[in-house]
Amino acid sequence: MNRYPVWKYAIIVIALLMGAIYTLPNFFGEAPAVQVSSGKATVRVDSATQARVEQALQAAGLRAEAIAFDGQSVRARFDSTDNQLKAKDAIQKALIPDPADPAYVVALNLVPRSPAWLSALHAAPMYLGLDLRGGVHFMLQVDMPAALTKRADALAGDIRTALREKDVRHGGISRNGQQIELRLRDTATLDAARRVIREQLPELELVDAPEGGEYKLTATIRVDAARKVQEQALKQNITTLHNRINELGVAEPVIQQQGLDRIVVQLPGVQDTAKAKDILGRTATLEVRMVDESAEARSAEMGSGPVPFGDERYLDRNGQAVIVKKQVILTGENLTDAQPGFDNQTQEPTVNLSLDAKGARIFKDVTRENVGKRMAILLFEKGKGEVVTAPVIRTEIGGGRVQISGRMTTMEANDTALLLRAGSLAAPMEIIEERTIGPSLGAENIAKGFNSVTWGFLVIAAFMCVYYMVFGLFSSVALAVNLLLLVAVLSMLQATLTLPGMAAMALALGMAIDSNVLINERVREELRGGASPQAAIHAGYDRAWATILDSNITTLIAGVALLAFGSGPVRGFAVVHCIGILTSMFSAVFFSRGLVNLWYGRQKKLKAVSIGTVWRPAGEAGAQDNNRPAA
């Protein structure tokens, strides 16, 4: 009756083994480290960078516990913060000869101390939130009026182009704040201009009024269109911030919208606040210019002559000089997308660009007039420009779809597409709030949270053992397994643990023991009714299951609602809460019954069970011996 088949015990053993393996990394802590990542969009970090880091440390007489390249950055781990700071200085001197133009970001960081065999099994510790790990918190204010002004500038150019194509003459187009003003001679021209703008730019609202002998047509961005511009600006800024923060190697950074025009950025584990502010405030712009093909420009490229008047000299990704004209043809504002691909005929790697309507028209005219010449795409960061690529124009390109190809590897095509997609901030931002939480305060929070969970567990276990005796011991072991599995699942999911998450962990212990209390009381009730111990155990687990399932499902629904509609700390609480409910159902029912079956199930003539005092109504006669607690 109370026997588990071998496969159920196998599931329990596998679950315990997996839980132990994936929980272990959380006990090794973190070590100070120096991280080297790309400081420019055109600089790549690879195994050669790792070799340079090793040489710099060796020359400085510093020994790292481990140096690893994770595909995006090189991390060197040290045994103390003193060696960490010395190593940062040594690596910066070796990799950044010109501090005014850094090619790499050398930042202080923290990395797990997990042994290699655990890392090989992809077992990693949970990420710790800002309140537990320490780090920096920024509140950024997005300049929404600037975003709308920028959009109005673009629309003014679109109106000018549209009217020229339709041969509608006007007396001038100017922008006044976020309004675009057109001056028109007569009513016929006014009607024609209104018709063209309504057809091609429906996001504008038009109002006309006579002014002297002319008419003034005022175009403003509609309310719904302005709201969309603001939403897109906020989303683009968040995406750009994600790309920049990746350079710091922050594990699970929090970048989220707050209100209509603010962005919250939390960087757990970041020790170098100045470096974080520098990267968050970085500006990047994209420009398309023509390459100067004259003999003087060729001479300047070789370094044997001056740069011709009206030209500028920039370096490409290979360090070769390229002389480009100062006139900017297109900017990143005209680029809507960039994706890697392959040429249909040659199967060479390519980068496929998509331009907006204005960019498509300009690009068509420029390519028609410059077939056989080179066009350079430049990326500017911190005032320093670099040539991403300089392809030759083969033919006129219309329709707003551009293909860049020629001597590129698949990796280079992916990198180039990423660079062109990243672009710049859609609107300027400023830091209006800054908080730093030190590692010592984070360690204090961890200690308090750990103590609350530990003491909560010990008090619950002591009560259960006293009140339910051996069954209480089984419940306590099941509770420990629940905690083990909860931490293991959070580690496997690489979830971020915060103080609210630790509170949810303590709450999960209290809720998990409820299931065992229901089971134990149900077993007592069966014994009180005169059932045999084996029958009471079987009926107790079977009949308590429906109640346990109902209560957990309703609680889980509340947790899912918090997860779906909450944000920040609320979501952190909800994640731990939901996982804790699922692990408690496994440990409290499946695992604890396995222990009971293993202990009592093999006894064919079981006379008594140790489940505490089975209280009976005062008038009931003849308590049976097999219902008394065993010695």
Summary of the structure (lengths in Angstrom):
residues: 631
radius of gyration: 34.0
end to end distance: 23.7
largest distance: 116.1
contacts: 2043
relative contact order: 0.10
helix: 50%
strand: 22%
